[in-house]
Amino acid sequence: MLYKNYIDGQWSASETSKIFKSLNPADTSDELGEFPASNTQDVNKAVEAADRAFKIWSKVPAPKRGELLFTVAEKIRDRKEEFSQLMTREMGKVLKEARGDVQEGIDMTYYMAAEGRRLFGYTTPAELPLKAAMAIRRPIGKIAAVTPWNFPFAIPTWKIMPALVAGNTVVWKPASDTPRVAYELTKIFDECGLPKGVLNLVFGGGSDVGVPLCKHPKINMISFTGSSDTGKEIYKYGAEKLNKVHLELGGKNPIVVLEDGDLDLAVDGVVWSAFGTTGQRCTACSRLVIEDGVHDALLEKLVERTEKLRLGNGLDPQTDVGPLVNRAAQEKVGRYVEMGVKEGAKLLCGGEMDRTGDSKKGFFYKPTIFAEVTPTMHIFQDEIFGPVLSVVKAKDYYDAIALANNTVYGLSSAIYTRDINKAQRAIEDLETGITYINSGTIGAEVHLPFGGVKNTGNGGREAGLAAIDEYTEWKTVYIDYSGKLQKAQGID
């Protein structure tokens, strides 16, 4: 089936005749549809539609905008299993994880629907008599939302829902690896009666759709989740127009295990964080820092557990780890494994593609652990975005923290310890936007800010009240009812 873009409330054919296919990465014979490889003309139509709609949508009372989002949340909830199975087919994560992805989208939609009754500003005493002073929130305008494939449902809701409830309009470019999920989510908005032009969906590649969308002069804000290299380029596009730009970028997340930590609990957290979603999470644990006294014991438990993980199609309930998203990702992981061996790291398990049984049909790579890794190695520093874990040994707490912080990224971190003093100190010492105590590096909740420091972003945050800050601008209002000219700052 050939799917279409969604522009100005209509499912519209692209201006091009080019298409691309969405394939199941666990079984490439399973095709999920054909989608338009759109171009600048399609982008222009979508932005113009969003521009027209903004003048109307921004004046709809925020509680009414919230009510529409609530209806969307109800419809998504009713179709949760359908969305979950579709996601597993389209990007490969195991079904239980896909259900979590969809549930996060449901939670975010309900949460932002409620913000329609808040969107709090504030009042403050004025410094002059018979004068009122307040600050209110206003929408920014037309938002370019560029989203990744690894959380094809949750991450779009992080951007679209707060943007819409705040009164903005959106042009959405989803990842080319997961267009079908984007189509189905947009279809729900259409079914719920979202006014035309408020949300527009344009399929296509980064250079043909993403770049002209971000550069478009009528776009007022860019929200992007993806690699740090691409994020830097997008930042430039926004700077040329003085746009607000929100970037959620890469990670090289550490888990620290101290000598007094619960080793069995740590193994649970490391395996889930390193190999959940086949390591294809910006919050995935890709570096494990173990204090010397428990290094060997923890590593033995970890390798034993990892070697028991079952690879396969994510729809199979027996599967622990699904495929990588495409062949390029599979080959990239292979190159980094080769690099790790050449640089002197010790390969403990995995380290190869899985071509046994049904794995021949897809892009599988065995969960991989390296020991004797040093901070200068590429596998320690680079974001691999696959099931590869690098293990380093630390002398003590201070050495462990220094190793954990030895990266250009700063998204998520975790520490396992029973020492409340060290745990509290780690909250301050770990250079990340998120820190977990005695848990893995993954598992965000929608009512709290999500984002990182250093090369992980540019200071913005997704989710929670922070998302409302991202998608609104402050307007200060003074009301003078004295009936005469009053001058501030004591000017007579």
C-alpha positions in Angstrom: 0.0 0.0 0.0 1.2 3.5 -0.8 0.7 5.9 2.1 0.5 9.7 1.7 1.6 12.8 3.5 -0.9 14.6 5.8 -1.1 18.3 4.9 -3.8 20.8 5.7 -6.1 18.2 7.0 -5.9 16.0 3.9 -3.9 12.9 3.0 -2.0 14.3 0.0 0.2 12.7 -2.7 3.8 14.0 -2.8 5.0 16.3 -5.4 7.6 13.6 -6.3 7.0 10.1 -7.7 9.7 8.6 -5.6 8.9 6.2 -2.8 10.7 4.2 -0.1 9.6 1.1 1.7 9.3 0.3 5.4 10.6 -3.2 6.2 10.6 -5.3 9.3 14.3 -5.4 10.5 13.7 -8.9 12.0 12.4 -10.2 8.7 12.9 -8.1 5.6 10.3 -10.0 3.6 7.7 -8.4 5.8 6.8 -5.0 4.2 4.8 -2.4 6.1 4.1 -0.1 3.2 5.4 2.3 0.7 5.9 6.0 1.5 6.6 9.1 -0.4 10.1 10.4 -0.6 8.9 14.0 -0.4 10.7 17.2 -1.4 10.9 20.9 -0.7 7.6 21.6 -2.4 5.8 19.2 0.0 7.6 20.9 2.9 6.5 24.3 1.7 2.8 23.2 1.4 2.9 21.8 5.0 4.5 24.9 6.5 2.0 27.2 4.7 -0.8 25.1 6.1 0.7 25.3 9.6 1.0 29.1 9.2 -2.6 29.5 8.3 -3.8 27.2 11.0 -1.7 29.0 13.7 -3.8 32.1 13.4 -6.9 30.1 14.4 -5.5 27.4 16.7 -3.5 29.8 18.9 -6.8 31.5 19.8 -8.6 28.3 20.8 -8.9 28.4 24.6 -6.2 26.2 26.1 -8.7 24.0 28.0 -10.4 23.2 24.7 -7.0 22.3 23.2 -6.4 20.0 26.2 -9.8 18.3 25.8 -8.9 17.4 22.2 -5.6 15.9 23.4 -7.6 13.9 26.0 -9.7 12.4 23.3 -6.5 11.5 21.4 -5.1 9.8 24.5 -8.3 7.7 24.9 -8.1 6.5 21.3 -4.5 5.6 21.6 -5.2 3.7 24.8 -7.9 1.7 23.0 -5.4 0.8 20.3 -2.3 0.2 22.5 -1.8 -3.4 21.5 -2.2 -2.7 17.8 0.4 0.2 18.0 2.8 -2.0 20.0 2.7 -4.9 17.5 3.1 -2.5 14.6 6.1 -0.9 16.3 7.8 -4.2 16.9 7.4 -5.1 13.2 8.6 -1.8 12.0 11.7 -1.1 14.2 12.3 -4.4 15.9 12.2 -3.8 19.7 10.6 -6.7 21.6 6.9 -6.5 22.2 7.0 -5.7 25.9 9.3 -2.8 25.2 7.0 -1.6 22.4 4.1 -1.6 24.8 6.2 0.5 27.2 6.9 2.9 24.3 3.2 3.3 23.5 2.3 3.6 27.1 4.7 6.5 27.5 3.0 8.2 24.6 -0.4 7.6 26.2 0.9 9.0 29.6 2.4 12.0 27.9 -0.8 12.8 26.0 -2.9 12.6 29.2 -0.3 14.7 31.0 -0.2 17.5 28.4 -4.0 17.4 28.0 -4.2 18.4 31.7 -1.8 21.3 31.1 -4.6 22.9 29.0 -6.2 23.7 32.4 -3.0 25.2 33.7 -0.4 26.8 31.4 0.5 28.8 34.5 1.9 32.3 34.4 2.2 34.4 37.5 1.3 37.7 39.0 3.6 39.9 41.1 3.2 43.2 43.0 4.0 46.2 40.8 6.4 48.9 42.2 3.9 51.7 41.6 0.4 52.2 43.0 -2.8 51.4 41.0 -0.8 49.2 38.7 -0.9 45.4 38.1 2.0 43.2 36.8 1.9 39.7 35.4 3.6 37.2 33.1 1.7 35.0 30.8 2.6 32.2 28.3 2.1 32.6 24.6 2.7 30.0 21.8 5.9 30.3 19.8 4.3 29.7 16.4 5.1 27.0 13.8 7.2 24.1 15.1 9.4 21.8 13.1 9.5 18.4 14.8 12.1 16.0 13.6 12.0 12.6 15.4 14.0 9.4 15.5 13.1 5.8 14.9 14.2 4.2 18.2 11.1 5.5 20.1 8.8 6.1 17.2 5.8 6.7 19.3 6.9 8.2 22.7 9.4 10.8 21.4 6.9 12.3 18.9 4.4 12.7 21.7 7.1 14.5 23.8 7.2 17.2 21.1 3.8 17.3 19.5 1.6 17.2 22.6 3.1 20.1 24.5 3.5 22.1 21.3 -0.2 21.7 20.5 -1.6 22.3 24.0 0.4 25.5 24.1 -1.2 26.7 20.9 1.5 26.0 18.4 1.1 24.3 15.0 3.5 21.5 13.9 5.1 20.1 10.8 6.4 16.6 11.6 9.2 14.8 9.8 9.4 11.3 11.3 12.3 8.9 10.7 12.3 7.1 7.4 12.8 3.8 9.3 9.4 4.1 11.1 7.0 5.9 8.8 4.0 3.6 9.4 3.9 4.3 13.2 3.9 8.0 12.3 1.1 7.5 9.9 -1.1 5.7 12.4 -0.6 8.3 15.1 -1.4 11.1 12.8 -4.5 9.2 11.6 -5.8 9.3 15.2 -5.5 13.1 15.3 -7.5 13.3 12.1 -10.2 11.0 13.5 -10.4 13.2 16.6 -11.2 16.3 14.6 -8.0 18.2 14.9 -8.5 21.4 12.8 -6.8 21.3 9.4 -3.2 22.5 9.3 -2.6 22.2 13.0 -0.5 19.0 12.6 1.1 18.2 9.3 3.1 15.0 8.4 5.7 14.9 5.7 7.6 11.7 4.9 11.1 11.6 3.4 14.8 11.8 4.0 16.9 14.3 6.0 18.3 16.2 3.1 15.1 16.4 1.1 12.7 17.1 3.9 14.5 17.7 7.2 16.9 20.4 5.9 14.3 22.5 4.0 11.9 22.2 6.9 14.4 23.4 9.4 15.6 26.2 7.1 12.1 27.4 6.2 11.7 31.1 7.0 8.2 30.6 8.5 9.3 28.0 11.0 9.7 29.6 14.4 11.1 26.7 16.4 13.0 23.5 15.6 12.8 20.4 17.9 15.2 17.6 17.0 16.1 14.3 18.5 19.0 12.4 17.0 22.8 12.4 16.7 25.0 15.1 18.0 26.6 15.7 14.5 23.2 16.3 12.9 22.1 18.4 15.8 25.0 20.8 15.4 24.0 21.3 11.7 20.4 21.9 12.7 21.6 24.4 15.3 23.2 26.4 12.6 20.0 26.4 10.5 18.1 27.8 13.5 20.8 30.4 14.3 20.5 31.9 10.8 16.9 32.7 11.5 17.2 33.3 15.3 14.9 30.4 15.8 14.5 28.7 19.1 16.2 25.3 18.7 15.7 22.3 21.0 18.2 19.5 20.7 18.1 16.1 22.3 21.2 14.3 21.2 23.6 11.4 21.9 24.7 9.7 25.0 27.5 7.5 26.3 25.9 6.6 29.6 27.8 5.0 32.5 26.7 2.7 35.3 29.0 2.8 38.3 29.1 -0.2 40.7 30.9 0.3 44.0 32.2 -2.4 46.3 29.2 -2.1 48.6 26.6 -2.3 45.9 24.1 -5.1 45.4 25.8 -7.1 42.6 22.7 -9.1 41.6 20.6 -6.0 41.4 23.4 -4.3 39.4 23.5 -7.2 36.9 19.7 -6.8 36.4 20.2 -3.1 35.8 23.2 -3.4 33.5 21.7 -6.1 31.3 18.4 -4.1 30.9 20.2 -0.8 30.3 22.8 -2.1 27.9 20.8 -4.6 25.8 17.2 -3.3 26.0 16.1 -2.0 22.6 19.3 -3.8 21.4 21.3 -0.9 22.8 19.5 1.5 20.5 18.6 4.1 23.2 20.2 7.5 23.8 20.0 6.4 27.5 21.5 3.0 27.0 24.3 2.0 29.3 27.4 1.6 27.1 30.0 2.0 29.8 30.3 0.0 33.0 32.6 1.3 35.7 33.3 -1.3 38.4 35.2 -0.7 41.6 38.3 -3.0 41.9 37.1 -5.2 44.8 34.0 -6.5 43.0 35.2 -6.2 39.4 35.8 -9.9 38.6 32.8 -11.2 40.5 30.4 -8.8 38.8 31.9 -9.4 35.4 31.5 -13.2 35.8 27.8 -12.8 36.7 27.2 -10.3 33.9 28.7 -12.4 31.1 26.8 -15.5 32.3 23.5 -13.6 32.1 24.3 -11.9 28.8 25.2 -15.2 27.1 21.7 -16.5 28.0 19.9 -13.7 26.2 17.8 -15.0 23.3 17.8 -13.1 20.0 14.8 -13.2 17.7 11.7 -11.6 16.3 10.3 -9.2 18.9 6.8 -10.6 18.5 8.0 -13.9 19.9 7.4 -13.9 23.7 10.6 -15.9 24.2 12.8 -13.2 22.6 15.0 -11.0 24.9 16.8 -9.0 22.2 15.5 -7.9 18.8 17.4 -6.9 15.7 19.2 -3.6 14.9 17.1 -1.3 12.9 18.8 -1.8 9.5 21.8 -3.1 7.8 23.8 0.1 8.2 23.4 -0.1 11.9 24.4 -3.7 12.0 27.5 -3.0 10.0 28.4 0.0 12.2 28.3 -2.2 15.3 30.5 -4.7 13.5 33.1 -2.0 12.7 33.2 -0.8 16.3 33.7 -4.4 17.6 36.6 -4.8 15.2 38.0 -1.5 16.4 37.7 -2.6 20.0 39.7 -5.8 19.4 42.4 -3.9 17.4 42.8 -1.3 20.2 43.4 -4.1 22.7 40.1 -4.5 24.6 39.3 -8.1 25.7 36.2 -9.5 24.0 34.3 -11.6 26.6 31.1 -12.5 24.7 29.2 -11.7 21.5 31.2 -9.8 18.9 29.5 -11.1 15.8 26.3 -11.0 13.8 23.8 -13.7 14.5 23.0 -15.6 11.3 21.5 -18.7 12.8 17.9 -19.8 12.2 15.4 -17.1 11.5 18.1 -14.5 12.3 19.3 -14.8 8.7 16.1 -12.8 7.7 17.1 -9.7 9.7 19.8 -7.5 11.2 20.8 -9.3 14.4 24.0 -8.8 16.4 24.9 -10.7 19.5 25.1 -8.7 22.8 28.7 -7.9 23.2 30.9 -7.2 26.3 34.5 -5.9 26.3 36.7 -5.9 29.4 40.1 -4.2 29.9 38.8 -1.1 28.1 40.7 2.2 28.5 39.3 5.7 28.2 41.3 6.4 25.0 39.5 3.6 23.1 36.8 4.5 20.5 34.5 2.0 22.1 34.7 3.9 25.4 34.2 7.3 23.9 31.9 7.0 20.8 28.2 6.5 20.7 27.8 3.1 19.0 24.1 2.8 19.4 24.1 -1.0 19.5 24.4 -3.9 22.0 28.1 -3.2 22.9 29.1 -2.7 26.6 32.6 -1.5 27.6 33.8 -2.4 31.1 36.5 -0.5 33.0 38.0 -1.0 36.4 38.1 1.8 39.0 40.4 2.1 42.0 37.8 3.8 44.3 34.8 6.1 44.3 36.7 9.1 43.0 38.3 7.2 40.2 35.0 5.7 39.2 33.4 9.2 39.0 36.3 10.5 36.9 35.9 7.6 34.5 32.2 8.0 34.3 32.6 11.7 33.5 35.3 11.1 30.9 33.0 11.7 27.9 31.7 14.5 25.8 28.1 13.4 26.5 26.0 13.8 29.6 22.5 12.3 29.4 22.0 9.5 31.9 24.1 7.8 34.6 23.6 5.4 37.5 25.4 4.2 40.6 24.9 1.1 42.7 25.9 1.6 46.3 24.4 1.1 49.8 26.3 4.1 51.1 23.9 7.0 51.4 26.7 9.5 51.6 28.3 8.3 48.3 24.9 8.1 46.6 24.2 11.7 47.6 27.6 12.8 46.5 27.2 11.0 43.1 24.0 13.0 42.4 26.2 16.1 42.5 29.4 14.6 41.0 28.0 12.8 37.9 27.9 15.1 34.9 24.6 14.1 33.5 21.0 15.5 33.2 19.6 12.3 34.7 21.0 10.1 37.6 19.6 6.9 38.9 20.5 5.4 42.3 20.5 1.6 42.4 18.7 1.3 39.1 19.7 1.3 35.4 20.2 4.3 33.1 16.8 4.0 31.4 13.2 4.4 32.4 12.1 8.1 32.2 8.8 9.3 33.6 6.7 11.8 31.6 6.2 14.3 34.5 9.9 14.9 35.0 12.4 16.8 32.8 14.3 14.7 30.3 17.6 15.8 28.8 21.3 16.1 29.3 24.4 18.3 29.5 27.5 18.7 27.4 27.2 17.4 23.8 23.9 15.7 24.7 21.9 18.9 23.9 21.7 22.6 24.1 20.1 23.0 27.5 16.5 22.3 26.8 14.4 19.5 28.3 11.6 17.3 27.1 8.6 16.2 29.3 7.2 17.6 32.5 6.7 21.3 33.1 10.0 21.8 31.3 8.3 20.9 28.0 5.8 23.8 28.5 8.7 26.1 29.0 10.2 24.8 25.7 7.0 25.4 23.6 5.9 28.7 25.0 7.3 32.3 25.2 6.8 34.6 28.2 4.9 37.8 27.8 5.0 40.4 30.5 1.9 42.5 31.0 1.5 45.8 32.9 -1.9 47.3 33.6 -1.9 50.9 34.9 -5.3 52.0 36.2 -4.1 55.1 38.0 -5.3 57.5 35.2 -2.0 59.3 35.0 1.5 58.7 33.6 3.6 56.8 36.2 7.3 56.4 35.6 9.1 53.4 36.9 12.4 53.2 38.7 11.6 56.3 40.7 11.9 58.7 37.8 10.0 61.9 38.7 
